[in-house]
Amino acid sequence: MNLKRLLLSFFIVFSIFVSAQNKIVINTDLGKETISKHIYGHFSEHLGTCIYGGYWVGENSDIPNTAGIRNDVVDALKEIGIPNLRWPGGCFADEYHWMDGIGPRSERPTMINTHWGGVTEDNSFGTHEFLELCQQLETEPVICGNLGSGSVQEMSQWVEYLNSNNVSPMTDLRKANGKEEPWGVKYWGVGNENWGCGGSMTAEYYTNEMRRYSTFTKNYGDKRLYEVAGGPNGADYHWMETLMKSGNPGRSFQGVSLHYYTVCHSWNQKGSATVFDESEYFTTMKKTLFMDELLEKHIRIMDKYDPRNRVGLIVDEWGNWHDVEPGTNPGFLYQQNTLRDALVASVNLDLFNKYARRVKMANIAQTVNVLQAMILTKDDEIVRTPSYYVFKMYQVHHDATLLPSAVVSENYTFEDENIPAISVTSSKAANGKIHLTISNLNPNKDLQITCELRGMEKVEFEEGSIITGDKINSYNDFGKDEQVKLSSFNDVKVKGNVVTVNLPSKSVAMLKLK
Ligand code: AHR
């Protein structure tokens, strides 16, 4: 064998080896589950500068606004197509009394926001302002009622105020406050974290209370409530078991919530949002991948008690929780957002998509200026975070059909631990286009990945986009050029029904195929 032929055979064997390492097989004709667009939902609480300063500046502000709500924030969020917005908390929900937030603003009583910095809440942003915000965002409201410190009557009247068009005291009050037609709110949370800040209840006690409250939150007109029971804290499987066994699933509630935050070190010392090394990056990825096990185990319990799949799993709080930025109020949970956060977002969204049969909604915490935010504001400036761009990229999966896929991924190894280097979602849109989003979690190695689209003979690559940066802790800051953004991507080769992608280290890419 001459040298040329020897090199050629070496090259062929080498390419087979490389492509066999990272392979995605997509069954383009076997999709049956819809990826609910509500998986791409958001959460905004009366916490720090999320509502006040983040959205709400008031009609007299110099910051351009419509009815008191900042135009720049609304415009930016509309670009990522927010399908729903959860409000007013969080822990705040179970100490919020909605009647304090209606009527003339100058007459609204104040309260102390005991959970978040002990600041005075003047209630200038209440029910009408929130629903105005939803209208501007063209998004569906998700309201969490107060079960922890409220009353059945108070919750029942809030629903009546929002949704009734009868002749009734709450309908009259709403009309007197300037809103003739009901809003028709569908998504309703029956308390929040009632195992903790929402009342320190046991699973058994909460389950009884939830049944009682949901009995009195009525349907008005043809708008049926979709009630979300307060679910477990992470891996509390007993809570899920109790709720599903005794909570009257499908009748008292249509969805059950799950909260899981990714915390790099510990709750006492979480770790910096921007100053971290590869060991902390790896730990964050490993901990965020725990969402897979959580979803799998909770869904197994739900399947036991609800084999007809009537109740949705609603991951209404998730995301990275880092230490606050130095010098900021510890109660305000203001953190920067890096390429690491973008990859945490893509991995979690891939997992929600994977379990789309059961996961019907998710809400990243929290949209503006709090935790893993989409947008940061400083006076009249705004920054789009790396996480924002993931939500922008993943719009292609909204209400698309999940395509079942099998992934063979090499490991990303750090010291003596491994995680899969690749995370994927494949879906088919109503117009027949196929979208793949692929993340390479390895910060040190570009990956060659072959994707076989079974059920198709020929594939065409239409366009691609990518989110990456120079470093795992690259981030976007006020007054500086963006370090992490959405760019076009075309390092893709197609042969028949096989697409080969060269995916740079620490990146997430989207391919549009037909
Ligand atoms: O998102 C911040 C807080 O985290 C929420 O208020 C609470 O529900 C959770 O513990």
Boltz pocket constraint, residues with backbone or C-beta under 6 A from the ligand:
constraints:
  - pocket:
      binder: B
      contacts: [[A, 45], [A, 89], [A, 90], [A, 91], [A, 92], [A, 192], [A, 193], [A, 317], [A, 365], [A, 366], [A, 371]]
      max_distance: 6.0
